[in-house]
Amino acid sequence: MNQQRQAHRRLPHVLWPCAVLLLAMASVTASAADLESAEWQLTQVRTGAGLTQVIDGAGPGVWRFSEGRVSGSAGCNRLLGGYQLDGNALSFEPNLAGTMMACPPPLMAQEQAVIEALGVVVGVEPSATGLALTDAEGDTVLTFAELETMPLTGTDWHLIQYNNGKGGLVSVLSDSVVVLRFDDAGQFSGKACNAYRGAYRVEGSDFSIDGPIAATRMLCPEPEGADAQERAFFAALERAAGFRISGGELLLSDAEDRTMAKFRVTQRQDDLGSDRPAGTAEASGE
């Protein structure tokens, strides 16, 4: 009887290594599954100098993995392609497609390093800050951090692209800043060429501008086209019927799901300056 009791006492200690192994396997599997359930920001890439922190380009390198298709950016062009995920085994199809913009040499070199790294990936595993993509030797070639989804309100949204009313999206003019800010009371304000404000409504993913947009009447000769950009942006904003936030990006779309405006979050700063519309006496309804 004493021997049986001693065996029972020893049994948990015998099972501890198995339990730890099972927990580790569950953790790794969950992390691999997270690849397709979250949005990721590229943080490091292996170069000739080793694992290197990425440099920012037109914004954070946001990557999405869904149903065998991957899309992302290394700071320059948008990259698209296919992948296979089986447990922790991960591989990418060769010859990724992408846009063909010319970018500064450091960004072009970084993009090429990312493409080369994707070509040798064979696995995915958890890292201290998110996920690590590894090669056949188990060495990390790319690291990603999970993107935090920003709230609609209380965030400074900077315009990246807008619908020009002619059937396409155009980028904001260089040397121009268009910022939009929503509050919790159903009001929005911002700065384009002029400071502007108005009311909005949100229900679920539905979005609408409630009434006309009020703006100051300042002339904006520079940069060239700033006035036209503002008018087109206001028109796109008024046509918006839905919104979606992905990580640090806000997308406004019309009733037919056509993109009206795309914004990216930046660190809060006083972009509105002192010429925020203060009252109807100095603002006009567009």
C-alpha positions as CSV (number, residue, x, y, z in Angstrom):
1,M,0.0,0.0,0.0
2,N,2.8,2.4,0.9
3,Q,4.5,1.6,-2.5
4,Q,1.2,2.4,-4.3
5,R,1.0,5.8,-2.4
6,Q,4.6,6.6,-3.3
7,A,3.9,5.8,-6.9
8,H,0.8,8.1,-6.9
9,R,3.0,10.8,-5.4
10,R,5.6,10.4,-8.1
11,L,3.1,10.3,-10.9
12,P,2.6,14.1,-11.3
13,H,6.4,14.6,-11.5
14,V,6.7,12.0,-14.2
15,L,3.9,13.8,-16.2
16,W,5.4,17.3,-15.8
17,P,7.7,17.1,-18.8
18,C,4.8,15.8,-21.0
19,A,2.6,18.6,-19.8
20,V,5.2,21.2,-20.5
21,L,5.7,19.8,-24.0
22,L,2.0,19.8,-24.7
23,L,1.7,23.4,-23.5
24,A,4.6,24.5,-25.7
25,M,3.2,22.7,-28.7
26,A,-0.2,24.3,-28.1
27,S,1.4,27.7,-27.8
28,V,3.4,27.3,-31.1
29,T,0.3,26.0,-33.0
30,A,-1.8,28.9,-31.7
31,S,0.9,31.4,-32.8
32,A,1.0,29.9,-36.3
33,A,-2.8,30.1,-36.5
34,D,-2.5,33.8,-35.5
35,L,-0.8,34.4,-38.8
36,E,-4.1,34.4,-40.5
37,S,-6.2,36.0,-37.8
38,A,-4.3,39.2,-37.4
39,E,-2.6,42.0,-39.3
40,W,1.1,42.3,-39.0
41,Q,3.8,45.0,-39.2
42,L,7.1,44.0,-40.7
43,T,9.8,44.8,-38.1
44,Q,13.0,43.0,-39.1
45,V,14.5,41.4,-42.2
46,R,17.7,39.5,-42.7
47,T,20.3,41.3,-44.8
48,G,24.0,40.9,-45.3
49,A,24.5,42.6,-42.0
50,G,22.2,40.1,-40.2
51,L,18.7,40.6,-38.8
52,T,18.1,44.3,-39.4
53,Q,15.3,46.7,-38.2
54,V,13.2,47.8,-41.2
55,I,13.2,51.5,-42.2
56,D,9.8,53.2,-42.7
57,G,8.8,54.1,-46.2
58,A,5.3,55.5,-47.1
59,G,4.1,54.0,-43.8
60,P,4.3,50.8,-41.8
61,G,4.8,47.6,-43.7
62,V,1.4,46.1,-43.1
63,W,1.0,42.4,-44.0
64,R,-2.1,40.3,-44.3
65,F,-2.3,36.5,-44.7
66,S,-5.6,35.0,-45.6
67,E,-6.8,31.9,-47.5
68,G,-3.4,31.3,-49.1
69,R,-2.9,34.9,-50.3
70,V,-0.5,37.3,-48.8
71,S,-0.2,41.1,-49.3
72,G,2.2,43.5,-47.8
73,S,4.7,46.2,-48.2
74,A,8.4,46.5,-47.4
75,G,8.1,50.3,-47.4
76,C,8.0,50.8,-51.2
77,N,5.8,48.6,-53.5
78,R,2.8,46.6,-52.6
79,L,3.6,42.9,-52.8
80,L,1.1,40.1,-53.6
81,G,1.4,36.3,-53.8
82,G,0.5,32.9,-52.5
83,Y,1.6,30.8,-49.6
84,Q,1.0,27.4,-48.0
85,L,0.5,27.0,-44.3
86,D,0.4,23.6,-42.6
87,G,0.8,23.7,-38.9
88,N,4.1,25.5,-38.4
89,A,5.3,24.8,-41.9
90,L,5.1,27.9,-44.1
91,S,6.3,28.6,-47.6
92,F,5.7,31.2,-50.3
93,E,5.1,30.8,-54.0
94,P,7.9,32.3,-56.1
95,N,7.6,35.3,-58.3
96,L,5.6,37.7,-56.1
97,A,3.6,40.3,-58.0
98,G,3.7,43.9,-57.1
99,T,3.4,47.5,-58.1
100,M,6.4,49.1,-59.9
101,M,7.1,52.3,-58.1
102,A,10.6,53.7,-58.0
103,C,11.7,54.4,-54.4
104,P,14.8,55.7,-52.7
105,P,17.7,53.2,-52.9
106,P,17.6,52.1,-49.2
107,L,13.9,51.2,-49.6
108,M,14.5,49.3,-52.9
109,A,17.3,47.4,-51.2
110,Q,15.1,46.6,-48.2
111,E,12.3,45.4,-50.5
112,Q,14.7,43.1,-52.4
113,A,15.9,41.7,-49.0
114,V,12.3,40.9,-48.0
115,I,11.6,39.2,-51.3
116,E,14.7,37.1,-50.9
117,A,13.8,36.2,-47.3
118,L,10.3,35.1,-48.3
119,G,11.9,32.8,-50.8
120,V,13.7,30.8,-48.2
121,V,11.0,30.7,-45.5
122,V,10.0,27.2,-44.4
123,G,8.4,27.8,-41.0
124,V,6.7,30.2,-38.6
125,E,7.1,30.4,-34.8
126,P,6.4,32.8,-32.0
127,S,9.0,35.4,-31.1
128,A,9.4,37.8,-28.2
129,T,7.4,40.5,-30.0
130,G,5.2,38.6,-32.4
131,L,6.0,36.1,-35.1
132,A,9.3,35.0,-36.7
133,L,9.6,33.4,-40.1
134,T,12.5,30.9,-40.3
135,D,14.6,29.2,-42.9
136,A,15.6,25.5,-43.2
137,E,18.4,26.0,-40.6
138,G,15.9,27.5,-38.2
139,D,17.4,31.0,-38.5
140,T,15.0,33.9,-38.4
141,V,14.8,35.8,-41.7
142,L,11.7,38.0,-41.0
143,T,9.9,39.2,-37.9
144,F,6.5,40.7,-37.5
145,A,4.6,42.5,-34.7
146,E,0.8,42.3,-34.4
147,L,-0.8,45.6,-35.4
148,E,-3.0,47.3,-32.8
149,T,-6.3,48.3,-34.3
150,M,-6.8,52.0,-33.7
151,P,-10.2,53.4,-32.6
152,L,-12.2,55.6,-35.0
153,T,-12.5,58.4,-32.4
154,G,-9.7,60.2,-30.7
155,T,-7.2,59.3,-33.5
156,D,-5.5,61.6,-36.0
157,W,-6.2,60.1,-39.4
158,H,-4.0,61.4,-42.2
159,L,-5.3,61.1,-45.8
160,I,-3.3,58.9,-48.1
161,Q,-5.6,58.6,-51.1
162,Y,-9.0,59.8,-52.1
163,N,-11.6,59.3,-54.9
164,N,-11.3,62.2,-57.3
165,G,-14.8,61.7,-58.6
166,K,-13.5,60.5,-62.0
167,G,-13.5,56.8,-61.2
168,G,-10.2,56.4,-59.5
169,L,-8.1,56.9,-56.4
170,V,-5.4,59.5,-56.3
171,S,-2.7,60.1,-53.8
172,V,-2.6,63.4,-51.8
173,L,-0.3,66.1,-53.2
174,S,3.2,66.1,-52.0
175,D,3.9,68.8,-49.5
176,S,0.2,68.8,-48.4
177,V,-1.3,67.3,-45.3
178,V,-5.0,66.4,-44.9
179,V,-6.0,65.3,-41.4
180,L,-9.3,64.1,-40.1
181,R,-10.3,63.6,-36.4
182,F,-13.6,62.2,-35.0
183,D,-14.8,62.7,-31.4
184,D,-17.2,60.7,-29.3
185,A,-20.0,63.3,-29.6
186,G,-20.6,62.7,-33.3
187,Q,-18.5,65.6,-34.5
188,F,-15.5,65.6,-36.8
189,S,-12.9,68.3,-37.6
190,G,-9.8,68.5,-39.7
191,K,-7.4,70.4,-41.8
192,A,-7.0,70.2,-45.6
193,C,-6.4,73.4,-47.5
194,N,-8.8,75.0,-45.0
195,A,-9.8,73.9,-41.5
196,Y,-13.2,72.1,-41.6
197,R,-15.8,70.5,-39.3
198,G,-19.1,68.7,-39.3
199,A,-21.2,66.0,-37.9
200,Y,-21.2,62.3,-38.6
201,R,-23.2,59.1,-37.7
202,V,-21.9,55.6,-37.2
203,E,-24.0,52.5,-36.7
204,G,-22.0,49.2,-36.9
205,S,-19.9,49.6,-40.0
206,D,-22.3,52.1,-41.6
207,F,-21.0,55.7,-41.8
208,S,-22.5,58.9,-43.0
209,I,-21.9,62.7,-42.9
210,D,-24.8,64.4,-41.2
211,G,-25.3,67.7,-42.9
212,P,-22.9,69.9,-44.9
213,I,-19.2,70.3,-44.2
214,A,-18.3,73.7,-42.9
215,A,-14.9,75.2,-43.7
216,T,-12.9,78.4,-43.6
217,R,-12.5,80.4,-46.8
218,M,-8.8,80.7,-47.0
219,L,-7.2,80.6,-50.5
220,C,-4.5,78.0,-50.9
221,P,-2.3,78.7,-53.8
222,E,0.4,76.2,-52.7
223,P,0.9,73.5,-53.4
224,E,-0.6,73.8,-56.8
225,G,-4.0,71.9,-56.9
226,A,-4.6,72.1,-53.2
227,D,-8.0,73.8,-53.7
228,A,-9.1,71.2,-56.2
229,Q,-7.9,68.4,-53.9
230,E,-9.9,69.8,-51.0
231,R,-13.1,70.0,-53.0
232,A,-12.7,66.4,-54.3
233,F,-11.9,65.2,-50.8
234,F,-15.0,66.8,-49.3
235,A,-17.1,65.3,-52.1
236,A,-15.7,61.9,-51.4
237,L,-16.3,62.3,-47.6
238,E,-19.9,63.2,-48.2
239,R,-20.4,60.1,-50.4
240,A,-19.0,57.7,-47.7
241,A,-21.5,55.1,-46.5
242,G,-19.3,52.7,-44.6
243,F,-16.0,52.4,-42.9
244,R,-13.4,49.7,-42.0
245,I,-10.3,50.0,-39.8
246,S,-7.4,47.6,-40.4
247,G,-4.6,48.1,-37.9
248,G,-3.6,51.7,-38.4
249,E,-5.6,52.3,-41.6
250,L,-9.1,53.7,-42.1
251,L,-11.0,53.0,-45.2
252,L,-14.2,54.9,-46.1
253,S,-16.4,53.4,-48.9
254,D,-19.6,54.4,-50.7
255,A,-22.8,52.4,-50.9
256,E,-21.4,50.3,-53.7
257,D,-18.3,49.5,-51.6
258,R,-16.0,51.7,-53.8
259,T,-13.2,53.3,-51.8
260,M,-13.8,57.0,-51.2
261,A,-10.8,57.8,-49.0
262,K,-8.0,55.9,-47.3
263,F,-6.3,57.2,-44.1
264,R,-3.3,56.2,-42.1
265,V,-2.8,56.9,-38.4
266,T,0.2,58.9,-37.2
267,Q,1.3,60.0,-33.8
268,R,-0.9,62.7,-32.4
269,Q,0.2,66.2,-33.2
270,D,-1.4,69.6,-33.5
271,D,-2.0,69.5,-37.2
272,L,-5.1,71.6,-36.9
273,G,-3.2,74.6,-35.7
274,S,-5.1,77.7,-34.7
275,D,-7.4,78.0,-37.7
276,R,-9.9,75.3,-36.7
277,P,-13.4,76.6,-37.6
278,A,-14.6,78.3,-34.5
279,G,-18.1,79.2,-35.5
280,T,-20.5,79.6,-38.4
281,A,-19.6,83.3,-38.9
282,E,-16.3,82.3,-40.4
283,A,-17.3,79.0,-42.1
284,S,-19.3,78.2,-45.1
285,G,-21.3,75.1,-45.9
286,E,-19.8,73.2,-48.8
